[in-house]
Amino acid sequence: MEGSEVRKLAALEDEHWWYRERRHLLAQAVKDMTPGLALDIGAAGGGNTRVLRDLGWNAIPLEYGQPGAQVAAERGLSVIRADATRLPFADQSLDLVVAFDVLEHLADDEGCVQEVMRVLRPHGRFLVAVPCDPKLWSEHDVAVDHLRRYTRETLTALLERPGFELRSMTSWNVLLRPVVALRRKKSTGSDLEDLNPIVNFGLRTIITAERYLPVGSLPGVTLIADLRRV
């Protein structure tokens, strides 16, 4: 992702409805785990890293590019620069790996999954979030350097391999999918932008409602997967 897009993301993530709810989902996913050593791949502004640290984890942010690493460092994070397909960690040394909106940027997404399996301890967890549905492909994807959008079938094929148990795969951003689909048809670039506070509050209210509705199996904008190394 270009440096300008990384900085947009970092500027928005504290208050933007999308990033706020995603941090909630991360916190919910790990609430029953005993904190240990965690890796946040593609940390950028460090929102997810901070969630984990607030919950007691020893969370390490990792960034490949200089722009993302610089943003993380400016926010006081001791960031590691490394390739997600060559993680600088020993075999079976991590308790948790988070890769939210990372795999779609990688030419070798399978190599990343293999590396995560290598560094996770037995019973360690791997949390993944990716953009889904190729029908939603737009100039936004081009602007933020996506290489693909996944389907349930393609993401399952990528993640299900000997050694991993796929505990769950759910759709997210289901209620707002029609709005996103309409906007993406008219998109001429990245959707990363500051929002009117009233609009932001309204969208946050809608996305929060998904916590209480049985919509996880319906088409959405994002797929979230929870895996365990067995």
C-alpha positions in Angstrom: 0.0 0.0 0.0 1.3 3.4 -0.9 2.5 5.7 1.9 -0.3 8.2 1.4 -2.9 5.4 1.8 -1.1 4.1 4.9 -1.2 7.5 6.5 -4.9 7.9 5.6 -5.6 4.6 7.4 -3.7 5.6 10.5 -5.4 9.0 10.7 -8.8 7.4 10.4 -8.6 4.2 12.5 -9.2 5.6 16.0 -12.7 6.9 15.3 -13.8 5.5 11.9 -16.8 3.1 12.3 -15.2 0.3 10.3 -11.9 0.2 12.3 -13.7 0.6 15.6 -15.9 -2.4 15.0 -13.1 -4.5 13.7 -11.2 -3.8 16.9 -14.2 -5.0 18.9 -14.3 -8.2 16.8 -10.6 -8.9 17.6 -11.2 -8.3 21.3 -14.1 -10.7 21.3 -12.2 -13.3 19.4 -9.4 -13.5 22.0 -11.4 -12.8 25.2 -11.3 -16.4 26.3 -7.6 -16.9 25.5 -4.7 -16.7 28.0 -2.5 -13.8 26.9 0.9 -14.7 25.6 3.1 -13.8 22.6 1.2 -12.4 19.6 2.1 -11.1 16.2 0.1 -8.4 14.4 1.0 -8.7 10.7 0.4 -5.5 8.7 0.0 -3.4 11.9 0.2 0.0 10.2 -1.2 2.5 12.8 -1.2 -0.2 15.4 -4.9 -0.2 16.3 -5.0 -4.0 16.6 -1.7 -4.2 18.3 -3.0 -1.8 21.0 -6.1 -3.9 21.5 -4.0 -6.9 22.2 -1.7 -5.1 24.5 -4.6 -3.6 26.5 -5.8 -7.2 27.0 -2.4 -8.3 28.4 -0.7 -9.7 25.3 2.9 -9.2 24.5 2.0 -8.0 21.0 4.6 -7.4 18.3 3.6 -5.3 15.3 5.1 -6.3 11.9 5.2 -4.2 8.7 6.8 -5.0 5.4 7.1 -1.5 3.9 8.8 1.6 5.2 5.7 3.8 5.2 3.7 1.5 7.5 6.7 0.9 9.7 7.3 4.6 10.1 3.7 5.3 11.0 3.8 2.5 13.6 7.1 3.9 15.0 5.6 7.4 15.2 2.9 6.0 17.4 5.4 4.6 19.8 5.3 0.9 18.6 8.5 -1.1 18.4 7.7 -2.4 15.0 9.6 -5.2 13.1 10.1 -4.9 9.4 9.8 -8.2 7.7 8.2 -10.2 4.9 5.0 -12.1 5.9 6.3 -15.1 3.9 9.6 -15.1 5.9 8.6 -14.4 9.5 11.7 -13.8 11.8 10.5 -16.1 14.5 11.5 -19.5 15.7 9.3 -22.6 15.0 6.3 -22.9 17.4 7.2 -19.7 19.3 3.9 -17.7 19.0 0.5 -18.1 20.7 -1.5 -15.9 18.4 -1.1 -14.4 14.9 -3.4 -11.7 13.6 -3.5 -11.0 9.8 -6.4 -8.5 9.2 -6.5 -7.3 5.6 -3.1 -8.7 4.8 -3.4 -11.8 2.6 -5.1 -10.0 -0.3 -2.0 -7.8 -0.7 0.4 -10.8 -1.0 1.3 -12.5 -4.3 2.2 -15.6 -2.2 -0.7 -15.7 0.3 -0.1 -19.5 0.7 3.5 -18.9 1.7 2.2 -16.6 4.5 -0.2 -19.2 5.8 2.6 -21.8 5.8 4.8 -19.4 7.7 2.1 -18.7 10.3 1.6 -22.4 10.8 5.4 -22.8 11.3 5.6 -20.1 14.0 2.5 -21.0 15.9 2.6 -23.2 19.0 0.3 -26.2 19.2 -3.2 -24.9 20.0 -2.1 -21.4 18.9 -4.6 -19.3 17.0 -4.6 -17.6 13.6 -7.2 -14.8 13.1 -7.7 -13.7 9.5 -9.8 -11.0 7.8 -9.9 -10.5 4.1 -12.1 -8.6 1.6 -14.6 -10.9 -0.1 -16.7 -11.3 -3.2 -14.9 -10.6 -6.5 -18.1 -8.9 -7.7 -17.2 -6.0 -5.4 -13.9 -5.4 -7.1 -13.4 -1.7 -7.9 -10.9 1.1 -8.2 -10.8 1.1 -4.4 -9.1 -2.3 -4.5 -6.6 -1.0 -7.1 -5.8 2.1 -5.1 -5.0 0.1 -1.9 -3.0 -2.6 -3.8 -5.4 -5.5 -3.4 -4.4 -8.5 -5.6 -7.7 -10.4 -5.1 -11.0 -10.6 -3.2 -11.8 -14.0 -1.7 -14.8 -16.2 -1.7 -15.7 -18.7 1.1 -14.4 -21.4 -1.2 -11.1 -19.8 -2.1 -10.4 -18.7 1.5 -11.3 -22.2 2.8 -9.0 -23.8 0.2 -6.2 -21.5 1.3 -6.5 -22.0 5.0 -7.6 -25.6 5.4 -4.5 -27.7 5.4 -3.1 -30.4 7.7 -2.2 -28.9 11.0 -4.9 -26.2 11.0 -8.5 -26.5 12.3 -10.9 -24.0 10.8 -13.0 -23.1 13.8 -15.2 -20.6 12.1 -15.6 -18.4 9.0 -18.2 -15.6 9.1 -19.2 -12.7 7.0 -18.9 -9.2 8.3 -20.3 -5.9 7.1 -23.4 -7.7 5.8 -26.0 -5.0 6.5 -24.1 -2.3 4.6 -23.1 -4.5 1.7 -25.7 -3.0 -0.7 -24.4 0.5 0.1 -20.8 -0.6 -0.4 -21.7 -2.3 -3.7 -23.4 0.8 -5.0 -20.5 3.0 -3.9 -17.9 0.7 -5.4 -19.6 0.9 -8.8 -18.9 4.6 -8.8 -15.5 4.4 -7.2 -12.6 6.2 -8.7 -10.1 5.5 -6.0 -9.7 4.6 -2.3 -12.7 4.7 0.1 -10.4 5.8 2.9 -11.7 9.2 3.8 -12.7 11.2 6.8 -16.5 11.1 7.4 -19.0 13.6 8.8 -19.4 12.7 12.5 -23.1 12.2 12.0 -22.6 9.9 9.1 -19.9 8.0 11.0 -22.2 7.6 14.0 -25.0 6.3 11.8 -22.8 3.7 10.1 -21.3 2.7 13.4 -24.8 2.1 14.8 -25.6 -0.1 11.8 -22.5 -2.2 11.9 -22.8 -2.6 15.7 -26.3 -4.1 15.1 -24.6 -7.0 13.3 -23.3 -8.3 16.7 -26.8 -9.3 17.6 -28.2 -10.5 14.3 -27.7 -14.0 12.7 -26.2 -12.7 9.5 -22.7 -14.3 9.6 -23.6 -16.8 6.8 -25.0 -14.1 4.4 -22.9 -12.3 1.8 -20.9 -9.5 3.2 -17.9 -7.3 2.4 -15.4 -9.1 4.6 -14.7 -12.7 5.7 -13.3 -13.4 9.1 -11.7 -16.8 9.9 -10.6 -18.2 13.2 -8.1 -21.1 13.0 -6.3 -23.2 15.6 -3.0 -25.1 15.1 -3.6 -28.7 16.1 
